[in-house]
Every structure is written in C-alpha cells, then in structure tokens.
Amino acid sequence: VNRVRAFGDHHHYTVQEVQALMGEARRQGIDHLVVTEKDAVKLRGVLNSYEEIGERIIVCCTRFRVEGMDDLWQRVLALFPEQRRRIKTTSNKK
C-alpha cells in the first residue's frame, strides 16, 4: 500500500474525483487502485463510462466470521427485552 485515501460513507464518486485519483496514482508510479466491494458498486457508473479506469481498479473482497455467534445474539437480545419477546413469539409460530 502506497497511499490511503478515505471518503465518507455513502459518498457518490464523480468522474473528476476518479480521474484525479488515477492521475495522482500515475504520477507516483502506482498502476492500480484497490477499493472495497461497496465502493466498486458505487463506482460502477464511472467505470462503465471510462473503461481504461476500470482496468486499473482492484476490488478487495472481505468476509468475517463471528465466533460464539449464539452468545453474541443472546447478549444483543438481552439489551432489547421487548424485541426478544417478539422474536420468540414469531419463531415459535409455525
């Protein structure tokens, strides 16, 4: 990783922003930009318009697993007793 550039959540990327990022990368000898899956979706319109930009984007796919999910779920439900009652009622109906 040569440089990190962060944008706010729900940011709508413009062609000008992406071109500026690519220009900055090119000047620093960087061939590709790495983005999250979420950002790749938001960049789709820009990438469809400028194929050469899309060829220089690498999408980083991330996954996580929570060990002890049942325990975590019980702790979350304990914080919201009213919701817990609704969930129990709903899950017991067949």
C-alpha positions as CSV (number, residue, x, y, z in Angstrom):
1,V,0.0,0.0,0.0
2,N,1.5,3.2,-1.1
3,R,-1.2,5.7,0.0
4,V,-4.7,5.6,1.6
5,R,-7.5,7.9,0.6
6,A,-10.7,7.7,2.5
7,F,-14.1,9.0,1.5
8,G,-17.2,9.3,3.8
9,D,-19.8,6.6,3.9
10,H,-22.4,6.8,1.1
11,H,-20.0,9.0,-0.9
12,H,-21.1,9.4,-4.5
13,Y,-18.0,9.3,-6.7
14,T,-17.6,11.7,-9.6
15,V,-15.7,11.1,-12.8
16,Q,-13.5,14.1,-11.8
17,E,-12.6,12.5,-8.5
18,V,-11.7,9.2,-10.0
19,Q,-9.7,10.8,-12.7
20,A,-7.8,12.9,-10.1
21,L,-7.1,9.7,-8.1
22,M,-5.8,7.9,-11.2
23,G,-3.7,10.9,-12.2
24,E,-2.2,11.1,-8.7
25,A,-1.5,7.3,-8.8
26,R,0.1,7.6,-12.2
27,R,2.4,10.4,-11.0
28,Q,3.5,8.2,-8.1
29,G,4.1,5.2,-10.3
30,I,1.1,3.3,-9.0
31,D,-0.6,1.1,-11.5
32,H,-3.8,0.1,-9.7
33,L,-6.3,1.3,-7.1
34,V,-7.7,-1.1,-4.5
35,V,-11.3,-0.5,-3.5
36,T,-13.9,-2.3,-1.4
37,E,-16.8,-4.2,-2.9
38,K,-19.1,-1.5,-1.7
39,D,-17.1,1.2,-3.4
40,A,-16.9,-0.8,-6.6
41,V,-20.7,-0.9,-6.8
42,K,-20.8,2.9,-6.3
43,L,-18.1,3.4,-8.9
44,R,-19.9,1.3,-11.5
45,G,-21.3,4.3,-13.4
46,V,-17.9,5.9,-13.6
47,L,-16.2,2.6,-14.6
48,N,-18.8,2.0,-17.3
49,S,-18.1,5.3,-18.9
50,Y,-14.3,5.0,-18.7
51,E,-13.1,1.5,-19.5
52,E,-9.4,2.4,-19.0
53,I,-10.1,3.4,-15.4
54,G,-11.9,0.1,-14.7
55,E,-8.9,-1.9,-15.9
56,R,-6.8,-0.3,-13.2
57,I,-9.2,-1.0,-10.3
58,I,-8.8,-4.0,-8.0
59,V,-11.7,-4.9,-5.8
60,C,-10.9,-6.2,-2.3
61,C,-13.4,-8.7,-1.1
62,T,-13.7,-9.0,2.7
63,R,-15.5,-11.5,4.8
64,F,-15.7,-12.0,8.6
65,R,-17.0,-14.7,10.9
66,V,-18.1,-14.2,14.4
67,E,-17.2,-17.0,16.8
68,G,-19.7,-17.5,19.5
69,M,-22.5,-16.0,17.4
70,D,-25.2,-17.6,19.6
71,D,-23.7,-16.0,22.7
72,L,-23.4,-12.7,21.0
73,W,-27.0,-12.9,19.7
74,Q,-28.3,-13.6,23.3
75,R,-26.4,-10.6,24.6
76,V,-27.9,-8.3,21.9
77,L,-31.4,-9.6,22.6
78,A,-30.9,-9.0,26.3
79,L,-30.4,-5.3,25.6
80,F,-33.9,-5.2,23.9
81,P,-36.3,-7.3,26.0
82,E,-39.3,-6.2,24.1
83,Q,-37.8,-7.3,20.8
84,R,-36.8,-10.6,22.3
85,R,-40.4,-11.3,23.3
86,R,-41.5,-10.6,19.7
87,I,-38.7,-12.7,18.2
88,K,-39.6,-15.7,20.5
89,T,-43.3,-15.4,19.6
90,T,-42.5,-15.1,15.9
91,S,-40.1,-18.0,15.9
92,N,-42.4,-20.3,17.9
93,K,-45.2,-19.9,15.4
94,K,-45.2,-22.5,12.6
